[in-house]
């Protein structure tokens, strides 16, 4: 559910705007940054009014648990084991006319099912919001004001600002995101104000429907903000994102706060070197909690206040580029604890068209994953990958990932669908989803961005 809005390049993609003092982040190299477009320019950059964009993400992953139904559990980037899958196909681009602006990116492939599945706000009311929006990853319009280094006022669906990673895998150093990013939002619906007071800084404010939700769980909107700083010498990036809202269905008295903070540092840069050409690392820490409505933030309360319910996580990645940035090796991982499991990606159970009637925000299926106040969950992960990048639009990635949780969570050999792995086969009344505490997997991916 999570990702930093991969658009430090996003507001560089409106070339027709005549800024008063130049472009935001002008002459700052963001192509090395985790969660950002690694291209230094678009081949369409001189087209008037419209800058097209195309992204294709195809992967193959093998789980050493070998679940009988080939279903991946606990991931928003992977859906099917031991099969070649079109994870994502996005096409669209940026429209500009004078100071009017709009961006539209479609979304097809398994992610158009995997990610909307994690939003339970469509269960409130009608019109099947998940189906209405699932084939769009971004769609917004707005107005640009020529003040300072630019002010943008936008409304619609945006990529999330919570978490370092981009929603688009082409822009990340790793394929399977650590718990910190995968368990926080990938999208927002609402209003956004972007202010660029200087070449090196961006300040944002948001009024949105809620935490990765197409609609609202209660009457209160989500409120948030973001501050991004990049040093003029292109070596350092600092990001701070904060959110406050009411996102427990039918429990308006329960409020959520979340803070996400990242630092990225490029500590070596020799772009023409045939050996090591660049080195950088990213460090992210998240802290958050829910309070009210039967839960009590960071500490256990009395019978009225309820148990602790919070989120704490961190992740670190180091990346080394070789051969004039044609090759790269990344290693890293992270840790997470989430008592109450309010941000855990629920594993699937036996397929069912309706949610658990006792708790509409729990997982779909006959055997929902428990997410009651006080339920413990913690996990850690590590990964290492090797990238071959023959040009700035194409990446081939080979990645090894190990993940571990404190409770049975990942798909085991028996899968999460039925005793045979086929959801249409009669269900053995004694069968239960086979969940285990760890998994190891290999990911092969081909990533294209034009």
C-alpha positions in Angstrom: 0.0 0.0 0.0 2.8 2.5 0.0 5.0 4.7 -1.9 6.5 8.1 -2.2 5.0 9.9 -5.2 7.6 9.1 -7.8 7.5 12.5 -9.2 10.3 14.7 -8.4 10.1 14.3 -12.2 6.3 14.7 -12.1 6.5 18.4 -11.8 9.4 18.6 -14.3 7.1 17.1 -16.9 5.2 20.3 -17.7 7.7 22.0 -20.1 5.4 24.7 -21.3 5.2 26.5 -17.9 7.3 29.7 -17.9 8.6 29.8 -14.3 9.6 33.2 -12.9 12.9 32.0 -11.5 13.4 28.7 -13.3 12.0 25.1 -12.9 11.8 23.4 -9.5 14.8 21.2 -8.8 16.3 22.7 -12.0 19.8 21.1 -12.8 19.5 18.8 -9.8 20.1 15.1 -10.8 17.3 12.9 -9.4 18.0 9.9 -11.7 19.9 8.1 -9.0 17.3 8.4 -6.3 15.2 5.5 -5.0 11.6 6.1 -5.8 12.3 8.4 -8.8 12.4 8.2 -12.6 15.9 7.2 -13.5 15.6 8.8 -17.0 17.3 12.2 -17.4 14.7 13.3 -19.9 11.8 12.2 -22.1 12.1 11.7 -25.8 8.8 13.5 -26.0 9.9 16.5 -24.0 9.6 19.0 -26.9 6.0 18.1 -27.8 3.5 21.0 -27.2 0.5 20.4 -24.9 1.1 16.7 -24.2 4.0 14.6 -23.0 3.2 10.9 -23.4 4.4 8.1 -21.0 4.4 4.3 -21.2 5.4 1.9 -18.5 5.4 -1.9 -18.8 6.3 -4.3 -15.9 6.5 -8.0 -16.6 7.7 -10.4 -13.9 8.2 -14.1 -13.0 8.6 -15.1 -9.4 9.4 -18.5 -7.8 8.4 -19.1 -4.1 10.4 -21.9 -2.5 7.2 -22.6 -0.4 5.6 -23.7 -3.7 1.9 -23.0 -2.8 -0.4 -25.3 -4.8 -2.6 -22.3 -6.0 0.4 -20.1 -7.1 -1.0 -17.2 -5.0 1.4 -14.7 -3.5 0.5 -13.4 -0.1 1.5 -10.1 1.5 2.7 -8.3 -1.6 1.3 -5.5 -3.8 4.0 -6.0 -6.5 3.6 -9.7 -7.0 0.4 -11.7 -7.5 1.2 -15.2 -9.0 4.0 -17.7 -8.3 5.7 -19.7 -11.0 4.0 -17.9 -13.8 4.9 -15.1 -16.2 2.6 -12.2 -15.3 1.9 -8.8 -16.7 2.1 -7.0 -13.4 1.4 -3.5 -14.8 0.8 -1.7 -18.0 0.5 2.1 -17.7 0.0 4.6 -20.5 -1.0 8.2 -20.6 0.9 11.4 -19.9 0.8 15.0 -19.0 -1.4 17.7 -20.6 -0.7 21.4 -20.5 -2.4 24.4 -22.0 -1.2 27.8 -20.8 -1.4 27.3 -17.0 -4.0 24.5 -17.1 -2.6 21.1 -16.4 -3.7 17.5 -16.2 -2.2 14.0 -15.8 -3.8 10.7 -16.7 -2.1 7.3 -16.3 -4.1 4.1 -16.9 -3.5 0.8 -15.0 -3.8 -2.7 -16.4 -2.4 -6.0 -15.3 -2.4 -7.8 -11.9 -1.8 -4.7 -9.9 -5.2 -3.3 -11.1 -6.7 -6.1 -9.0 -4.1 -6.5 -6.2 -3.9 -2.9 -5.0 -7.7 -2.0 -5.1 -8.3 -5.2 -3.1 -6.7 -3.5 -0.1 -9.2 -0.6 -0.1 -12.4 -1.5 1.8 -14.1 1.9 1.5 -16.1 0.7 -1.5 -18.1 -1.5 0.9 -19.7 1.7 2.2 -22.5 2.7 -0.2 -22.9 1.8 -3.8 -21.4 2.3 -7.3 -18.6 -0.2 -6.9 -15.8 2.3 -6.5 -13.0 -0.3 -6.7 -14.2 -1.2 -10.3 -14.7 2.5 -11.2 -11.1 3.4 -10.4 -9.1 0.3 -10.6 -7.9 0.9 -14.2 -6.5 4.3 -13.3 -3.3 4.8 -11.4 -3.3 8.6 -11.7 -5.9 11.0 -13.0 -6.0 14.7 -11.9 -6.4 18.2 -13.2 -5.3 21.5 -11.9 -3.8 25.0 -12.3 -0.3 26.3 -12.2 0.5 29.7 -10.7 3.7 31.5 -11.8 4.9 32.4 -8.3 8.4 31.7 -6.8 9.4 28.4 -8.5 5.8 27.4 -9.1 2.5 26.7 -7.2 0.2 23.8 -8.3 -3.4 23.3 -7.2 -4.7 19.9 -8.3 -7.7 17.6 -7.7 -8.2 14.0 -8.5 -6.3 10.7 -7.9 -2.6 11.0 -7.0 0.2 8.6 -6.2 0.8 8.4 -2.5 3.4 10.4 -0.6 3.6 8.0 2.4 6.7 5.8 2.0 9.8 6.1 -0.1 9.1 3.8 -2.9 7.4 4.7 -6.1 4.3 2.9 -7.2 6.0 2.3 -10.6 8.7 -0.4 -10.2 10.8 1.2 -12.9 11.7 3.9 -10.4 12.7 1.7 -7.4 15.9 0.1 -6.5 14.2 -3.1 -5.3 11.2 -5.0 -6.7 9.6 -6.4 -3.6 9.2 -3.5 -1.3 10.1 -3.8 2.4 7.2 -3.8 4.9 7.6 0.0 5.4 6.6 0.8 1.9 4.3 -2.2 1.0 2.1 -1.6 4.1 1.5 2.1 3.5 -0.6 3.8 0.8 -0.1 3.7 -3.0 -2.8 6.2 -3.9 -4.9 9.1 -2.6 -8.1 10.7 -3.8 -8.6 14.4 -3.1 -7.1 17.8 -3.3 -3.4 18.8 -3.4 -1.5 22.0 -3.1 2.2 22.1 -4.1 4.4 25.1 -3.4 8.0 25.4 -4.6 9.4 28.4 -2.6 12.9 27.7 -3.9 14.8 25.6 -6.4 15.6 23.0 -3.8 12.3 22.7 -1.8 8.8 21.5 -2.3 6.0 21.9 0.3 2.6 20.1 0.0 -0.7 20.0 1.7 -3.5 17.5 1.1 -7.2 17.1 1.8 -8.1 13.5 0.8 -10.8 10.9 1.2 -8.5 8.8 3.5 -5.7 6.4 3.9 -5.4 4.6 0.5 -9.2 4.8 0.0 -11.3 5.7 -3.0 -14.1 6.8 -0.7 -14.3 7.7 3.0 -14.8 5.3 5.9 -16.3 8.0 8.1 -17.3 11.7 7.7 -13.8 13.1 8.4 -11.4 13.6 5.5 -7.8 12.7 5.7 -5.3 15.6 6.2 -1.6 15.6 5.4 1.5 17.3 4.3 4.9 16.7 2.8 8.2 18.6 2.7 11.0 17.6 0.2 14.5 19.1 0.2 17.2 18.3 -2.4 20.7 19.8 -2.1 21.8 21.9 -5.1 24.8 19.6 -5.6 22.4 16.6 -6.2 23.9 14.5 -3.4 21.2 14.7 -0.7 17.5 14.3 -0.5 15.3 14.7 2.6 11.6 13.9 2.8 9.1 14.2 5.6 5.4 13.1 5.2 2.6 13.3 7.8 -1.0 12.1 7.9 -4.0 12.4 10.2 -7.4 10.9 9.6 -10.2 8.6 10.7 -9.9 5.4 8.7 -11.6 2.6 10.7 -14.9 1.7 9.1 -17.8 2.7 11.3 -15.6 3.9 14.2 -15.4 7.7 13.7 -13.8 8.1 17.2 -10.7 6.2 16.1 -8.1 8.6 14.7 -4.9 7.7 12.9 -1.6 9.6 12.8 1.4 8.5 10.6 4.8 10.1 10.0 7.2 8.9 7.3 10.7 10.2 6.9 13.5 9.4 4.5 17.1 10.4 3.8 18.9 9.6 0.5 22.6 10.2 0.1 24.8 9.8 -3.0 28.3 9.4 -1.6 30.2 8.5 -4.7 29.7 9.7 -8.3 32.0 8.9 -11.2 29.5 8.5 -14.1 32.0 7.7 -16.8 33.9 5.1 -14.7 34.1 1.6 -16.1 34.3 0.1 -12.6 32.2 1.6 -9.8 30.5 4.6 -11.2 28.0 5.6 -8.4 27.1 4.7 -4.8 24.1 5.8 -2.7 21.9 4.7 0.1 18.4 5.3 1.4 17.2 5.2 5.0 13.5 5.4 5.9 11.7 5.4 9.3 8.0 5.4 9.9 6.0 5.9 13.1 2.3 6.0 13.6 -0.6 5.0 15.8 -4.4 4.7 16.1 -6.2 6.0 19.2 -9.8 6.0 20.3 -12.7 3.6 19.6 -11.2 0.8 21.7 -7.5 1.2 21.0 -4.8 3.2 22.8 -1.8 4.2 20.6 1.6 3.2 21.9 0.7 1.7 25.3 -1.9 -0.7 26.6 -4.8 1.1 28.4 -7.5 0.0 30.7 -10.6 -1.9 29.6 -12.2 1.3 28.3 -9.1 2.6 26.4 -8.1 -0.7 24.9 -4.7 -2.2 23.9 -1.9 -0.5 22.1 -2.3 -0.1 18.3 0.7 1.4 16.5 3.0 1.1 13.5 6.8 1.4 13.7 9.2 0.4 10.9 12.5 1.2 9.2 14.2 0.2 6.0 17.7 0.7 4.5 19.0 0.1 1.0 22.5 0.6 -0.5 23.0 0.6 -4.2 26.2 0.5 -6.3 26.3 1.2 -10.0 29.0 -0.1 -12.4 30.1 0.3 -16.0 28.9 3.8 -16.5 25.7 3.1 -14.7 24.7 0.2 -17.0 24.8 -2.3 -14.1 23.8 -2.0 -10.5 23.7 -4.1 -7.3 21.3 -3.3 -4.4 21.1 -4.9 -1.0 18.9 -4.0 1.9 15.8 -4.7 4.0 13.7 -3.6 6.8 11.7 -4.3 10.0 8.1 -3.6 11.1 5.9 -4.0 14.1 2.2 -3.4 13.9 0.1 -4.3 17.0 -3.5 -4.5 16.0 -2.5 -5.3 12.4 -4.3 -2.2 11.1 -1.8 -1.7 8.2 -1.0 -5.4 7.5 -1.8 -6.6 4.0 -4.3 -9.4 4.9 -3.6 -12.7 3.2 -6.4 -14.1 1.1 -8.7 -16.8 2.3 -11.2 -19.0 0.4 -12.6 -16.8 -2.3 -15.9 -15.1 -1.4 -17.9 -12.2 -3.0 -18.6 -10.7 0.5 -16.4 -9.4 3.3 -16.6 -10.8 6.8 -19.9 -9.4 8.1 -18.6 -9.0 11.6 -15.8 -6.7 10.3 -16.2 -5.2 6.8 -12.6 -4.0 6.9 -11.1 -7.5 7.3 -10.0 -9.6 4.4 -12.3 -11.2 1.8 -12.8 -14.9 2.3 -14.3 -17.6 4.6 -11.2 -17.6 6.7 -10.3 -14.0 7.4 -6.9 -13.1 8.9 -7.4 -11.8 12.4 -6.9 -8.1 12.9 -8.4 -7.4 16.3 -7.2 -4.8 18.8 -4.2 -6.3 20.6 -3.3 -8.8 17.8 0.5 -8.8 17.5 2.4 -8.7 14.2 6.0 -8.0 13.4 8.2 -8.9 10.5 11.6 -8.4 8.9 12.9 -8.8 5.3 16.0 -8.6 3.3 16.8 -8.7 -0.4 19.5 -8.4 -2.9 19.2 -7.8 -6.7 21.3 -7.2 -9.8 20.1 -4.8 -12.6 21.2 -4.7 -16.2 20.2 -1.3 -17.8 21.2 -1.2 -21.4 19.6 2.2 -21.8 17.6 4.6 -19.6 14.2 3.1 -20.6 14.9 -0.6 -20.0 15.8 -2.6 -16.9 16.3 -6.3 -16.4 16.3 -7.3 -12.7 17.2 -10.5 -10.9 16.2 -10.4 -7.2 16.3 -12.7 -4.1 13.9 -11.9 -1.2 13.6 -13.4 2.2 10.7 -12.4 4.5 9.8 -13.5 8.0 6.8 -12.7 10.3 6.0 -13.4 14.0 2.8 -15.2 13.1 1.8 -17.6 10.2 1.3 -15.2 7.3 2.9 -16.2 4.0 1.4 -18.8 1.7 2.7 -22.4 2.4 2.6 -25.4 0.2 -1.2 -25.9 0.7 -2.0 -22.5 -0.6 -4.8 -20.2 0.4 -7.6 -21.2 -2.0 -8.7 -24.8 -1.4 -7.2 -28.3 -0.9 -6.7 -28.5 -4.7 -5.7 -24.9 -5.4 -8.8 -24.3 -7.6 -11.5 -22.1 -6.1 -14.3 -23.8 -8.1 -13.6 -27.2 -6.5 -15.8 -28.3 -3.5 -14.1 -27.2 -0.3 -13.1 -29.8 2.2 -14.7 -28.7 5.5 -11.5 -29.5 7.3 -9.3 -27.5 5.0 -7.8 -24.2 6.1 -5.4 -21.7 4.4 -1.8 -22.9 4.8 0.0 -20.0 6.3 3.7 -20.1 7.4 6.0 -17.7 9.1 8.6 -17.2 6.3 9.2 -17.3 2.6 12.1 -17.1 0.2 11.6 -16.2 -3.4 13.4 -15.3 -6.6 12.0 -12.5 -8.9 12.9 -11.9 -12.5 11.5 -8.7 -14.0 11.6 -6.7 -17.3 10.8 -3.1 -16.7 10.3 -0.6 -19.5 9.6 3.2 -19.3 9.3 5.5 -22.3 
